[in-house]
């Protein structure tokens, strides 16, 4: 067996990583499923919601990514995807209204 056959060449992404990140990259390659990514996206969305000075575009992008990850993870039907998208849009509208009125919207 030739030395080249025993050792696989670095991937496109590995070549761009620093030596210290290559081991972490290898660990990440071995993961299967999207549970960790969904949990991380949920955490980031929550942090954005808790931050009064958040950029609504960043929140919208985070929610879009979360929905896409959930769709991929659960392989939702088209109707379920539409419902989830509508729920996220409604949530964004409610938060937009809340911030536009200085936090008084929806309070009785």
C-alpha positions in Angstrom: 0.0 0.0 0.0 1.4 3.4 -0.9 1.6 6.2 1.6 -1.0 8.2 -0.3 -3.5 5.3 -0.2 -3.2 5.0 3.6 -3.7 8.7 4.3 -6.7 10.5 2.9 -6.1 13.9 1.5 -7.4 17.0 3.3 -10.9 18.0 2.3 -11.7 21.4 0.8 -12.7 22.8 4.2 -9.9 21.1 6.2 -7.3 23.0 4.1 -8.8 26.3 5.2 -8.7 25.4 8.9 -6.0 26.1 11.4 -4.3 23.0 12.8 -6.1 23.4 16.1 -9.5 23.4 14.4 -8.9 20.3 12.3 -9.5 17.9 15.3 -12.8 19.7 16.2 -13.7 19.5 12.5 -13.1 15.7 12.5 -15.3 15.4 15.6 -18.1 17.5 13.9 -17.9 15.3 10.8 -18.7 12.2 12.9 -22.0 13.7 14.2 -25.2 12.5 12.7 -28.5 14.3 12.8 -29.5 17.8 13.5 -30.5 17.8 17.2 -27.4 19.8 18.3 -27.9 22.3 15.5 -31.6 22.8 16.3 -30.8 23.3 20.0 -28.1 25.8 19.2 -30.4 27.7 16.9 -33.1 27.8 19.5 -30.6 29.2 22.0 -29.5 31.9 19.6 -33.1 32.9 18.8 -33.8 33.1 22.5 -30.8 35.3 23.1 -31.9 37.6 20.3 -35.4 37.8 21.7 -34.0 38.7 25.2 -31.8 41.4 23.7 -33.7 44.7 23.5 -31.3 46.0 20.9 -31.5 43.0 18.5 -31.6 43.5 14.8 -35.0 42.2 13.5 -33.3 41.0 10.3 -30.9 38.8 12.3 -33.8 37.4 14.3 -35.7 36.7 11.1 -32.7 34.9 9.6 -32.3 32.9 12.8 -35.9 31.8 12.7 -35.6 30.9 9.0 -32.6 28.7 9.7 -34.4 27.1 12.7 -37.4 26.3 10.5 -35.2 24.9 7.8 -33.4 22.7 10.3 -36.7 21.5 11.7 -38.0 20.8 8.3 -34.9 18.8 7.4 -34.9 17.0 10.8 -38.6 16.0 10.7 -39.2 16.0 7.0 -42.4 17.9 7.5 -45.1 17.9 4.9 -45.7 20.9 2.7 -48.7 21.9 4.9 -46.8 21.6 8.1 -44.0 23.7 6.7 -46.4 26.4 5.7 -48.0 26.3 9.1 -44.6 26.6 10.8 -43.6 29.4 8.6 -46.9 31.3 9.3 -46.4 30.8 13.0 -42.9 32.2 12.8 -44.2 35.2 10.7 -46.9 35.9 13.3 -44.4 35.7 16.1 -42.2 38.3 14.3 -45.2 40.5 13.8 -46.1 40.3 17.4 -42.6 41.2 18.5 -42.4 44.0 16.0 -45.7 45.4 17.4 -44.4 45.0 21.0 -41.2 46.9 20.2 -42.9 49.6 18.2 -45.1 50.5 21.1 -42.3 50.4 23.7 -43.3 47.0 25.1 -47.0 47.9 25.8 -48.6 45.9 23.1 -50.7 43.0 24.3 -50.6 44.1 27.9 -54.0 44.6 29.5 
